[in-house]
């Protein structure tokens, strides 16, 4: 067990009941991406694996016994009626629409009778695109036979060890998140040409509409996440509107249900603005979620329904770490750390 998980194991029994009391009037939105067992030769972005099937089941069992799990319709009713809540409530969300959500998460959610929402990036569900750019970056770097690459405007990197490849993936992904969509597409072309790795043979990684429809009839709802996962603030306003509106329309036509919730791709403070929020309002979205860590009060949700915070999970999170995430102890610890030590590293 890691030092971090050991510390969590020792402190969780004491801190969880204390901090949970402070969260009694809060809405906690959990953010998952992929549910998979991580193999030593995993070819894609392992940072997107939020839990193994085994740890996900343990987490869902804990939620079932200790929290009230609701959906966004329940939340909307609470907000509209200005209900006072005396027990923290949890909403479970997944981003992107990976196939493993259906294969591994859905059966567990079904077994525990827990609702969840999956944000779909529709181009990938429809098969128009095969790989998210972050997965393709990881795949190209991991599979290339090159030991050194030099890419215009992206940098030069040595790739002659797994550690160097991992660092390169992280660095390139970080660069791509900061540049425009057009610049990123050009950089991806240069990376493909440099790495010389075939990707056409890869198996399907995303949900099908048949699977989406099946889940939509069984306590799983769906939200929009754009068509191609563009960062809304990194494209023209017209392009952002097209991506948001079209993804909403496509999902609604497929499942015959209104889509009321949006997840900002990347979801940081620089990835949306008031013009994007206006588009969401005009197209009858009730809520939008970020990837910024934290819980939400009913008052803050009513005041700012388009900037809801979430709690992100990672595959190496021990159950005690999960408990401390839920109760808000780790958010408080990060604030203290950042105040006194000015560190950016994620706990």
C-alpha positions as CSV (number, residue, x, y, z in Angstrom):
1,X,0.0,0.0,0.0
2,X,1.3,3.5,-0.9
3,X,2.1,6.1,1.8
4,X,-0.8,8.1,0.6
5,X,-3.3,5.3,1.0
6,X,-1.8,4.4,4.3
7,X,-2.3,7.9,5.6
8,X,-5.9,7.8,4.2
9,X,-6.5,4.5,6.0
10,X,-5.4,5.9,9.3
11,X,-7.3,9.2,9.0
12,X,-10.5,8.2,7.3
13,X,-12.2,6.7,10.4
14,X,-11.7,10.0,12.3
15,X,-12.1,12.6,9.6
16,X,-15.0,11.1,7.5
17,X,-17.8,11.5,10.1
18,X,-16.5,15.0,11.0
19,X,-16.3,16.4,7.5
20,X,-19.4,14.5,6.3
21,X,-21.3,16.7,8.8
22,X,-20.1,19.8,7.0
23,X,-21.4,18.3,3.7
24,X,-24.9,17.5,4.8
25,X,-26.4,20.3,2.6
26,X,-24.2,19.6,-0.4
27,X,-24.6,17.9,-3.8
28,X,-21.5,15.8,-4.6
29,X,-21.1,15.1,-8.3
30,X,-18.7,12.2,-9.0
31,X,-16.7,12.2,-12.2
32,X,-15.6,8.9,-13.8
33,X,-14.2,8.3,-17.2
34,X,-13.1,4.7,-17.8
35,X,-13.8,1.5,-15.7
36,X,-11.0,-1.0,-16.5
37,X,-8.3,-3.2,-15.1
38,X,-5.0,-1.5,-16.0
39,X,-2.6,-4.0,-17.7
40,X,1.1,-3.4,-17.8
41,X,1.0,-3.0,-21.6
42,X,-2.1,-0.7,-21.7
43,X,-1.8,1.2,-25.0
44,X,-3.9,4.3,-24.3
45,X,-4.1,7.0,-21.7
46,X,-4.1,5.3,-18.3
47,X,-4.9,8.6,-16.6
48,X,-8.5,8.2,-17.9
49,X,-9.0,5.0,-15.9
50,X,-11.1,6.1,-12.9
51,X,-11.5,2.8,-11.2
52,X,-11.1,-1.0,-11.7
53,X,-14.4,-2.9,-11.9
54,X,-13.6,-4.3,-8.4
55,X,-12.9,-0.9,-6.8
56,X,-15.9,0.6,-8.6
57,X,-18.2,-2.0,-7.1
58,X,-16.7,-1.3,-3.6
59,X,-17.4,2.4,-4.1
60,X,-20.9,1.8,-5.3
61,X,-21.6,-0.4,-2.3
62,X,-20.3,2.3,0.0
63,X,-22.5,4.9,-1.7
64,X,-25.6,2.7,-1.5
65,X,-25.1,2.3,2.3
66,X,-23.9,5.7,3.3
67,X,-25.3,8.3,0.9
68,X,-28.4,9.1,-1.1
69,X,-27.7,8.8,-4.9
70,X,-29.9,10.9,-7.1
71,X,-30.1,12.0,-10.7
72,X,-30.2,15.5,-12.3
73,X,-34.0,15.4,-12.5
74,X,-34.1,14.9,-8.7
75,X,-31.6,17.8,-8.4
76,X,-33.7,20.1,-10.5
77,X,-36.8,19.4,-8.4
78,X,-34.8,20.2,-5.2
79,X,-33.5,23.5,-6.7
80,X,-37.0,24.5,-8.1
81,X,-38.7,23.9,-4.8
82,X,-35.9,25.3,-2.7
83,X,-35.8,22.1,-0.6
84,X,-33.6,22.0,2.5
85,X,-31.5,18.8,2.4
86,X,-30.2,17.3,5.6
87,X,-28.1,14.5,4.1
88,X,-25.4,14.9,1.4
89,X,-26.6,13.7,-2.0
90,X,-24.4,12.2,-4.7
91,X,-24.8,12.2,-8.5
92,X,-22.7,9.7,-10.5
93,X,-21.4,10.9,-13.9
94,X,-19.1,9.5,-16.6
95,X,-17.4,11.5,-19.4
96,X,-16.9,10.6,-23.1
97,X,-18.9,7.4,-23.7
98,X,-16.3,4.7,-23.5
99,X,-17.5,1.1,-24.1
100,X,-16.3,-0.1,-20.7
101,X,-19.0,2.1,-19.1
102,X,-21.5,-0.4,-20.6
103,X,-19.4,-3.6,-20.1
104,X,-18.3,-3.0,-16.5
105,X,-20.0,0.0,-14.8
106,X,-23.5,-0.5,-16.0
107,X,-24.0,-4.1,-14.6
108,X,-22.7,-2.8,-11.2
109,X,-25.0,0.2,-11.2
110,X,-27.9,-2.0,-12.2
111,X,-27.1,-4.5,-9.4
112,X,-27.1,-1.7,-6.8
113,X,-30.0,0.1,-8.4
114,X,-28.1,3.4,-8.7
115,X,-28.8,6.1,-11.3
116,X,-26.0,7.6,-13.3
117,X,-25.4,10.0,-16.2
118,X,-23.0,9.5,-19.1
119,X,-21.9,12.5,-21.2
120,X,-21.6,11.4,-24.8
121,X,-19.3,12.8,-27.5
122,X,-21.4,11.9,-30.4
123,X,-18.9,11.7,-33.3
124,X,-17.3,8.7,-31.5
125,X,-20.6,7.0,-30.8
126,X,-21.5,7.3,-34.4
127,X,-18.1,5.9,-35.6
128,X,-17.0,9.1,-37.3
129,X,-13.9,9.2,-35.2
130,X,-12.0,6.2,-33.7
131,X,-9.7,7.7,-31.0
132,X,-9.8,10.7,-28.7
133,X,-6.7,12.8,-29.3
134,X,-5.3,12.1,-25.8
135,X,-5.6,8.4,-26.4
136,X,-4.0,8.7,-29.8
137,X,-1.1,10.7,-28.4
138,X,-0.6,8.0,-25.8
139,X,-0.9,5.2,-28.4
140,X,1.5,6.8,-30.8
141,X,4.2,7.5,-28.2
142,X,3.9,4.0,-26.6
143,X,3.9,2.1,-29.9
144,X,6.5,4.1,-31.9
145,X,9.9,2.5,-32.6
146,X,11.5,5.9,-32.6
147,X,13.7,6.7,-29.7
148,X,13.8,10.4,-30.3
149,X,11.2,12.7,-31.9
150,X,11.3,16.4,-32.8
151,X,8.1,18.1,-33.7
152,X,7.7,21.7,-34.9
153,X,6.2,23.9,-32.1
154,X,5.7,20.9,-29.8
155,X,9.3,20.1,-28.9
156,X,11.9,17.4,-28.9
157,X,11.7,14.3,-26.8
158,X,13.8,11.2,-26.0
159,X,11.6,8.0,-25.9
160,X,14.1,5.3,-25.0
161,X,12.5,4.2,-21.7
162,X,8.9,3.8,-20.4
163,X,9.4,6.6,-18.0
164,X,10.5,9.0,-20.7
165,X,7.5,8.0,-22.9
166,X,5.1,8.6,-20.0
167,X,6.6,12.0,-19.4
168,X,6.4,12.9,-23.1
169,X,2.7,11.9,-23.2
170,X,1.9,14.1,-20.3
171,X,3.8,17.0,-21.7
172,X,2.3,16.8,-25.2
173,X,-1.2,16.4,-23.8
174,X,-0.6,19.5,-21.7
175,X,0.5,21.5,-24.7
176,X,-2.5,20.4,-26.8
177,X,-5.0,21.5,-24.1
178,X,-3.6,25.1,-24.4
179,X,-3.6,25.6,-28.1
180,X,-6.5,26.2,-30.6
181,X,-8.3,23.3,-32.2
182,X,-6.7,24.1,-35.6
183,X,-3.2,24.2,-34.1
184,X,-3.9,20.9,-32.3
185,X,-5.1,19.2,-35.5
186,X,-1.9,20.3,-37.3
187,X,0.3,19.2,-34.5
188,X,-1.5,15.8,-34.4
189,X,-0.7,15.3,-38.1
190,X,3.0,16.1,-37.5
191,X,3.0,13.6,-34.6
192,X,1.4,10.9,-36.7
193,X,4.0,11.5,-39.5
194,X,6.8,11.3,-37.0
195,X,5.8,8.3,-35.1
196,X,4.7,6.2,-38.1
197,X,2.2,4.0,-36.1
198,X,-0.8,2.3,-37.7
199,X,-4.1,3.0,-35.8
200,X,-6.7,1.7,-38.3
201,X,-6.6,-1.8,-36.9
202,X,-7.8,-0.8,-33.4
203,X,-11.0,-2.3,-31.9
204,X,-14.1,-0.2,-31.1
205,X,-13.6,1.7,-27.9
206,X,-17.0,3.5,-27.6
207,X,-20.6,2.9,-26.9
208,X,-23.0,2.1,-29.7
209,X,-26.5,3.7,-29.9
210,X,-28.0,0.3,-29.2
211,X,-26.2,0.2,-25.9
212,X,-27.1,3.8,-25.2
213,X,-30.8,3.1,-25.8
214,X,-30.7,0.0,-23.6
215,X,-29.2,1.9,-20.7
216,X,-31.5,4.8,-21.2
217,X,-34.4,2.5,-20.3
218,X,-32.7,1.4,-17.2
219,X,-31.9,4.3,-14.8
220,X,-29.0,5.7,-16.9
221,X,-29.4,9.1,-18.4
222,X,-27.3,11.0,-21.0
223,X,-25.8,14.4,-21.4
224,X,-24.1,16.3,-24.2
225,X,-20.3,16.6,-24.4
226,X,-20.0,18.2,-27.9
227,X,-19.7,16.2,-31.1
228,X,-15.9,16.0,-31.3
229,X,-14.7,17.0,-27.9
230,X,-13.6,20.4,-28.9
231,X,-12.7,22.8,-26.0
232,X,-15.5,25.4,-26.5
233,X,-13.3,28.4,-25.7
234,X,-10.6,27.3,-28.2
235,X,-12.8,27.4,-31.3
236,X,-15.0,30.1,-32.8
237,X,-18.3,30.9,-31.1
238,X,-20.2,29.6,-34.2
239,X,-18.2,26.3,-34.0
240,X,-18.8,25.9,-30.3
241,X,-22.6,26.5,-30.8
242,X,-22.6,23.9,-33.6
243,X,-20.9,21.3,-31.5
244,X,-23.1,21.9,-28.4
245,X,-26.4,22.1,-30.3
246,X,-25.8,19.2,-32.7
247,X,-24.6,16.8,-30.0
248,X,-27.8,17.6,-27.9
249,X,-30.0,17.1,-30.9
250,X,-28.4,13.8,-32.0
251,X,-28.7,12.3,-28.5
252,X,-32.3,13.4,-28.1
253,X,-33.2,11.8,-31.5
254,X,-31.6,8.5,-30.6
255,X,-33.0,8.1,-27.1
256,X,-36.2,10.1,-27.4
257,X,-35.5,12.0,-24.2
258,X,-34.6,15.6,-23.6
259,X,-31.0,16.3,-22.9
260,X,-30.7,18.9,-20.1
261,X,-27.1,18.6,-18.9
262,X,-23.8,19.5,-20.5
263,X,-20.2,18.7,-19.6
264,X,-17.5,21.1,-20.8
265,X,-14.7,19.2,-22.6
266,X,-11.6,19.6,-20.3
267,X,-13.8,21.6,-18.0
268,X,-11.3,24.1,-16.4
269,X,-11.9,27.8,-15.9
270,X,-10.4,28.8,-19.2
271,X,-12.5,26.3,-21.2
272,X,-15.8,28.2,-21.0
273,X,-17.1,31.8,-20.9
274,X,-20.3,33.7,-20.6
275,X,-20.9,33.4,-24.3
276,X,-20.8,29.6,-24.1
277,X,-23.1,29.7,-21.0
278,X,-25.5,31.8,-23.0
279,X,-25.6,29.2,-25.8
280,X,-26.5,26.6,-23.1
281,X,-29.2,28.7,-21.7
282,X,-30.7,29.4,-25.2
283,X,-30.8,25.7,-25.9
284,X,-32.6,24.7,-22.7
285,X,-29.8,23.1,-20.8
286,X,-30.5,23.2,-17.1
287,X,-27.0,22.5,-15.9
288,X,-23.4,22.2,-17.0
289,X,-20.5,20.6,-15.1
290,X,-16.8,21.2,-14.8
291,X,-13.8,19.0,-14.0
292,X,-12.8,21.4,-11.1
293,X,-12.8,19.6,-7.8
294,X,-15.4,20.4,-5.2
295,X,-19.0,20.0,-4.0
296,X,-22.0,22.3,-4.6
297,X,-24.6,23.9,-2.2
298,X,-28.2,24.2,-3.4
299,X,-27.8,28.0,-3.2
300,X,-24.7,27.9,-5.5
301,X,-26.4,25.6,-7.9
302,X,-29.5,27.9,-8.1
303,X,-27.2,30.9,-8.6
304,X,-24.7,29.4,-11.1
305,X,-26.2,26.2,-12.6
306,X,-23.7,26.2,-15.5
307,X,-20.5,25.9,-13.4
308,X,-21.1,22.8,-11.2
309,X,-18.0,21.3,-9.6
310,X,-17.3,17.6,-9.5
311,X,-15.1,15.1,-7.6
312,X,-12.7,13.2,-9.9
313,X,-11.7,9.6,-9.3
314,X,-8.6,7.7,-10.3
315,X,-7.8,4.0,-10.6
316,X,-5.3,3.9,-7.7
317,X,-7.7,5.6,-5.2
318,X,-8.1,3.4,-2.2
319,X,-11.6,3.2,-0.6
320,X,-10.5,5.3,2.3
321,X,-9.3,7.9,-0.1
322,X,-12.7,7.7,-1.8
323,X,-14.4,8.3,1.6
324,X,-12.2,11.4,2.2
325,X,-12.9,12.7,-1.3
326,X,-16.7,12.4,-0.7
327,X,-16.7,14.0,2.7
328,X,-14.7,17.0,1.5
329,X,-11.7,16.5,3.7
330,X,-9.2,16.3,0.8
331,X,-10.6,19.5,-0.8
332,X,-10.0,21.3,2.5
333,X,-6.5,19.8,2.7
334,X,-5.6,21.0,-0.8
335,X,-6.8,24.5,0.0
336,X,-4.6,24.5,3.2
337,X,-1.6,23.1,1.2
338,X,-2.0,25.7,-1.6
339,X,-2.3,28.5,0.9
340,X,0.8,27.7,2.9
341,X,3.0,25.9,0.4
342,X,1.8,27.2,-2.9
343,X,2.0,23.8,-4.5
344,X,0.0,22.7,-7.6
345,X,0.5,18.9,-7.3
346,X,-2.8,17.0,-6.9
347,X,-3.2,15.0,-3.8
